[in-house]
């Protein structure tokens, strides 16, 4: 996860193949109002092999 405005971190997560669903975005209850409050969540994909 990262703040919504952290373009560089989001680019890295996309580049390494993590998936993003805007429905998973959330406001960090511990962050003050402002640009650091909104967070985005990227997930790793599960491999099909074992």
C-alpha positions as CSV (number, residue, x, y, z in Angstrom):
1,X,0.0,0.0,0.0
2,X,1.0,3.6,-0.5
3,X,-0.6,7.0,-0.5
4,X,-2.7,7.8,-3.6
5,X,-0.3,10.6,-4.6
6,X,2.9,8.5,-4.5
7,X,3.2,8.1,-8.2
8,X,6.7,6.5,-8.1
9,X,5.7,3.7,-5.6
10,X,2.6,3.0,-7.6
11,X,4.7,2.7,-10.8
12,X,7.1,0.2,-9.1
13,X,4.2,-1.9,-7.9
14,X,2.7,-2.0,-11.4
15,X,6.1,-2.8,-12.9
16,X,6.6,-5.9,-10.7
17,X,3.2,-7.2,-11.6
18,X,1.0,-6.3,-8.6
19,X,-2.7,-5.8,-9.2
20,X,-4.8,-2.8,-8.3
21,X,-8.5,-2.5,-7.7
22,X,-9.8,1.0,-6.9
23,X,-12.5,-0.6,-4.7
24,X,-9.7,-1.4,-2.2
25,X,-8.7,2.3,-1.7
26,X,-9.2,3.5,1.8
27,X,-8.6,6.4,4.2
28,X,-6.0,5.8,6.8
29,X,-7.7,6.6,10.1
30,X,-4.4,7.5,11.8
31,X,-3.4,10.0,9.1
32,X,-4.4,13.7,9.4
33,X,-6.7,15.2,6.8
34,X,-4.7,15.9,3.7
35,X,-2.8,14.1,0.9
36,X,-1.4,11.4,3.1
37,X,-4.8,10.2,4.2
38,X,-6.0,8.4,1.0
39,X,-4.2,5.1,0.4
40,X,-4.3,2.6,-2.4
41,X,-3.7,-1.1,-2.0
42,X,-1.9,-3.3,-4.6
43,X,-1.9,-7.0,-4.3
44,X,0.4,-9.8,-5.5
45,X,-1.1,-12.4,-7.6
46,X,-1.1,-16.0,-6.3
47,X,0.9,-18.4,-8.4
48,X,-1.0,-21.3,-9.9
49,X,1.8,-23.8,-9.2
50,X,2.7,-25.4,-5.9
